[in-house]
Amino acid sequence: MTSTRQALGEQESALRGRAGRVIPGGMYGHMNVAAFSDTHPQFMRSGNGARVVDADGREYLDLMCSWGPMILGHNHPGVNAAIVDQLGRGDCLDGTSPLAVEYAELLVDTIPAANWALFCKNGTDAVTTCVTTARAATGKRKVLVAQGAYHGAVPWCALRGEGIVASDQEHLIHYEYNDLASAVTAAEEAGEDLAAILVCPMRHDIKRDQEMVDIEFARGLRALADRTGAVLVLDDVRCTHRLDLGGSWEPIGVRPDLAAYSKPLANGQPLGAVTGSDALREAVRSIYVTGSFWTGALPLAAALATLTELRKGEALPIMERAGRRLRDGLAAQAASHGFVVNQTGPVQMPMLSFADDPDFRLARAWAEAAATRGVYLHPWHNWFLSAAHTDDVIDAILARTDDAFADVV
């Protein structure tokens, strides 16, 4: 198996060398491209619509959307205008911007399960706030989480990494996603100390095919929470607004007690949100969560503009159409080149894996071949589509991915 790889650009190489001297490891976390590719650029200079440009001026058709935040596309004019307008008045001020109230009102009006909203900076903040609120409301400690599910990069829930001790996660009990019996068993293990059931709208664990939620499983978790007095928490961070503006489980009629949102809320500006029911209003008031930048005005202005645009009803159909067009095209290409691939998850958040590729060598070679041809995608993490992925963009992507399949032999 081989693939043609482009050499790293002069500016990219220089930046990596400089970063290695002042940033431990050169880069860290999921943004460390060296962990999944020898070809993808680490550093980006700009983005516009469905395109990004690296430090050496190379342009890529973007299927990662900044790992989810770009739901309207890079450099969206309406969002930019809102940011610039607010920038003239200030961002981090002595008090909260009135935009917090306006955006909270719009968010509550958009999400049927929400009676209130509060804001933070990212998904980890939001999920942690949900868990803290659930424990405050119930006076209990145990939290059920799906095996392998990602809920953030802090010790109480992190999946990997040094510096985490057993006591950090001693109150987590695991169940298998879409296996209601295992969740019931986990709840029985928690006994009278069960505070929360934490669940993602779909299974999107790293390095495995995505799995849509089974409706009976979702309904069963809702009933289990009601029966035990636990708080049902939906970690909607990754799926925020792409499946349904009202919450990812709204179409199946299962509403959480608390929900965590982030990624595309503000189309690239740093913002997370927690929404909840009236029954948990006093509990969330009783906890202490804060940050100097949690109610910065610029992200709130961006979020208000983003949600206002999304509520027009045009963006989600564009993403769905683009996702179907991309999925159909990739399926035909893979078959024509003799590959068996699996395409899983919702079309707005696609993932492609190769059959008989347990170590992702084929997936990595194909992703690198695509990057060489100017398509930025990931070999073992789901991708994201935006409202900027028009038919012509998808067709241009497919023209290049076809050549990438041909390059993987």
Solvent accessible surface area in square Angstrom, and as a share of the most:
residue,aa,sasa,rsa
1,M,111,0.49
2,T,90,0.52
3,S,26,0.17
4,T,76,0.44
5,R,129,0.47
6,Q,36,0.16
7,A,78,0.61
8,L,60,0.30
9,G,7,0.07
10,E,140,0.63
11,Q,79,0.35
12,E,2,0.01
13,S,54,0.35
14,A,52,0.40
15,L,32,0.16
16,R,64,0.23
17,G,35,0.34
18,R,145,0.53
19,A,7,0.06
20,G,46,0.44
21,R,179,0.65
22,V,119,0.68
23,I,50,0.25
24,P,118,0.74
25,G,74,0.71
26,G,14,0.13
27,M,38,0.17
28,Y,147,0.56
29,G,61,0.59
30,H,104,0.46
31,M,80,0.36
32,N,39,0.20
33,V,5,0.03
34,A,59,0.46
35,A,66,0.51
36,F,5,0.02
37,S,2,0.01
38,D,71,0.37
39,T,1,0.01
40,H,0,0.00
41,P,5,0.03
42,Q,30,0.13
43,F,41,0.17
44,M,76,0.34
45,R,151,0.55
46,S,62,0.40
47,G,20,0.19
48,N,93,0.48
49,G,24,0.23
50,A,4,0.03
51,R,82,0.30
52,V,11,0.07
53,V,40,0.23
54,D,2,0.01
55,A,9,0.07
56,D,47,0.25
57,G,52,0.50
58,R,81,0.30
59,E,87,0.39
60,Y,3,0.01
61,L,0,0.00
62,D,4,0.02
63,L,0,0.00
64,M,3,0.01
65,C,3,0.02
66,S,40,0.26
67,W,15,0.05
68,G,0,0.00
69,P,28,0.18
70,M,31,0.14
71,I,0,0.00
72,L,10,0.05
73,G,1,0.01
74,H,19,0.08
75,N,82,0.42
76,H,37,0.16
77,P,102,0.64
78,G,37,0.35
79,V,5,0.03
80,N,51,0.26
81,A,61,0.47
82,A,25,0.19
83,I,29,0.15
84,V,103,0.59
85,D,83,0.43
86,Q,13,0.06
87,L,105,0.52
88,G,73,0.70
89,R,153,0.56
90,G,18,0.17
91,D,49,0.25
92,C,77,0.46
93,L,99,0.49
94,D,165,0.85
95,G,49,0.47
96,T,79,0.46
97,S,6,0.04
98,P,113,0.71
99,L,29,0.15
100,A,11,0.08
101,V,95,0.55
102,E,87,0.39
103,Y,0,0.00
104,A,20,0.16
105,E,110,0.49
106,L,36,0.18
107,L,0,0.00
108,V,44,0.25
109,D,98,0.51
110,T,18,0.10
111,I,2,0.01
112,P,65,0.41
113,A,21,0.16
114,A,5,0.04
115,N,68,0.35
116,W,20,0.07
117,A,21,0.16
118,L,40,0.20
119,F,15,0.06
120,C,0,0.00
121,K,35,0.15
122,N,71,0.36
123,G,11,0.10
124,T,28,0.16
125,D,32,0.17
126,A,0,0.00
127,V,1,0.01
128,T,44,0.26
129,T,2,0.01
130,C,0,0.00
131,V,4,0.02
132,T,51,0.30
133,T,0,0.00
134,A,0,0.00
135,R,73,0.27
136,A,49,0.38
137,A,48,0.37
138,T,34,0.20
139,G,68,0.65
140,K,56,0.24
141,R,131,0.48
142,K,40,0.17
143,V,0,0.00
144,L,0,0.00
145,V,7,0.04
146,A,6,0.04
147,Q,89,0.40
148,G,27,0.26
149,A,10,0.08
150,Y,91,0.35
151,H,8,0.03
152,G,2,0.02
153,A,77,0.59
154,V,48,0.28
155,P,69,0.43
156,W,39,0.14
157,C,9,0.05
158,A,15,0.12
159,L,77,0.38
160,R,169,0.62
161,G,56,0.54
162,E,175,0.79
163,G,73,0.70
164,I,54,0.27
165,V,89,0.51
166,A,93,0.72
167,S,70,0.45
168,D,54,0.28
169,Q,49,0.22
170,E,104,0.47
171,H,40,0.18
172,L,23,0.11
173,I,18,0.09
174,H,85,0.38
175,Y,5,0.02
176,E,72,0.33
177,Y,11,0.04
178,N,39,0.20
179,D,57,0.29
180,L,62,0.31
181,A,71,0.55
182,S,28,0.18
183,A,0,0.00
184,V,44,0.25
185,T,82,0.48
186,A,3,0.02
187,A,8,0.06
188,E,125,0.56
189,E,127,0.57
190,A,8,0.06
191,G,42,0.40
192,E,155,0.69
193,D,29,0.15
194,L,2,0.01
195,A,0,0.00
196,A,0,0.00
197,I,0,0.00
198,L,0,0.00
199,V,0,0.00
200,C,6,0.04
201,P,3,0.02
202,M,0,0.00
203,R,21,0.08
204,H,9,0.04
205,D,14,0.07
206,I,71,0.36
207,K,101,0.43
208,R,96,0.35
209,D,48,0.25
210,Q,11,0.05
211,E,55,0.25
212,M,96,0.43
213,V,23,0.13
214,D,69,0.36
215,I,72,0.36
216,E,106,0.48
217,F,4,0.02
218,A,0,0.00
219,R,123,0.45
220,G,12,0.12
221,L,0,0.00
222,R,50,0.18
223,A,49,0.38
224,L,3,0.02
225,A,0,0.00
226,D,94,0.48
227,R,157,0.57
228,T,50,0.29
229,G,48,0.47
230,A,7,0.05
231,V,9,0.05
232,L,0,0.00
233,V,0,0.00
234,L,2,0.01
235,D,8,0.04
236,D,0,0.00
237,V,20,0.12
238,R,24,0.09
239,C,0,0.00
240,T,0,0.00
241,H,5,0.02
242,R,0,0.00
243,L,34,0.17
244,D,41,0.21
245,L,30,0.15
246,G,9,0.09
247,G,7,0.07
248,S,10,0.07
249,W,3,0.01
250,E,42,0.19
251,P,89,0.56
252,I,38,0.19
253,G,60,0.58
254,V,4,0.02
255,R,116,0.42
256,P,16,0.10
257,D,30,0.15
258,L,1,0.00
259,A,3,0.02
260,A,0,0.00
261,Y,4,0.02
262,S,7,0.04
263,K,51,0.22
264,P,0,0.00
265,L,1,0.00
266,A,0,0.00
267,N,9,0.05
268,G,35,0.34
269,Q,53,0.24
270,P,73,0.46
271,L,4,0.02
272,G,0,0.00
273,A,0,0.00
274,V,0,0.00
275,T,3,0.02
276,G,2,0.02
277,S,26,0.17
278,D,80,0.41
279,A,95,0.74
280,L,12,0.06
281,R,94,0.34
282,E,110,0.49
283,A,14,0.11
284,V,16,0.09
285,R,175,0.64
286,S,83,0.54
287,I,27,0.14
288,Y,189,0.72
289,V,50,0.29
290,T,83,0.48
291,G,29,0.28
292,S,94,0.61
293,F,130,0.54
294,W,39,0.14
295,T,51,0.30
296,G,7,0.07
297,A,0,0.00
298,L,24,0.12
299,P,6,0.04
300,L,0,0.00
301,A,7,0.05
302,A,0,0.00
303,A,0,0.00
304,L,27,0.14
305,A,24,0.19
306,T,0,0.00
307,L,1,0.00
308,T,70,0.41
309,E,45,0.20
310,L,1,0.01
311,R,101,0.37
312,K,126,0.53
313,G,44,0.42
314,E,106,0.48
315,A,4,0.03
316,L,25,0.12
317,P,71,0.45
318,I,61,0.31
319,M,0,0.00
320,E,57,0.25
321,R,124,0.45
322,A,1,0.01
323,G,1,0.01
324,R,129,0.47
325,R,86,0.32
326,L,2,0.01
327,R,52,0.19
328,D,100,0.52
329,G,17,0.16
330,L,1,0.01
331,A,48,0.37
332,A,65,0.51
333,Q,21,0.09
334,A,1,0.01
335,A,74,0.57
336,S,85,0.55
337,H,68,0.30
338,G,68,0.65
339,F,39,0.16
340,V,106,0.61
341,V,28,0.16
342,N,61,0.31
343,Q,36,0.16
344,T,29,0.17
345,G,12,0.12
346,P,14,0.09
347,V,27,0.16
348,Q,12,0.05
349,M,0,0.00
350,P,4,0.03
351,M,5,0.02
352,L,5,0.03
353,S,11,0.07
354,F,11,0.05
355,A,34,0.26
356,D,145,0.75
357,D,14,0.07
358,P,121,0.76
359,D,84,0.44
360,F,22,0.09
361,R,155,0.56
362,L,39,0.19
363,A,2,0.01
364,R,60,0.22
365,A,5,0.04
366,W,4,0.01
367,A,1,0.00
368,E,0,0.00
369,A,0,0.00
370,A,0,0.00
371,A,1,0.01
372,T,38,0.22
373,R,76,0.28
374,G,7,0.07
375,V,0,0.00
376,Y,16,0.06
377,L,1,0.00
378,H,7,0.03
379,P,4,0.03
380,W,31,0.11
381,H,19,0.09
382,N,3,0.02
383,W,2,0.01
384,F,0,0.00
385,L,0,0.00
386,S,0,0.00
387,A,19,0.15
388,A,19,0.15
389,H,1,0.01
390,T,63,0.36
391,D,43,0.22
392,D,97,0.50
393,V,7,0.04
394,I,0,0.00
395,D,62,0.32
396,A,28,0.22
397,I,0,0.00
398,L,23,0.11
399,A,64,0.50
400,R,77,0.28
401,T,1,0.00
402,D,50,0.26
403,D,72,0.37
404,A,0,0.00
405,F,1,0.00
406,A,54,0.41
407,D,26,0.13
408,V,3,0.02
409,V,118,0.68
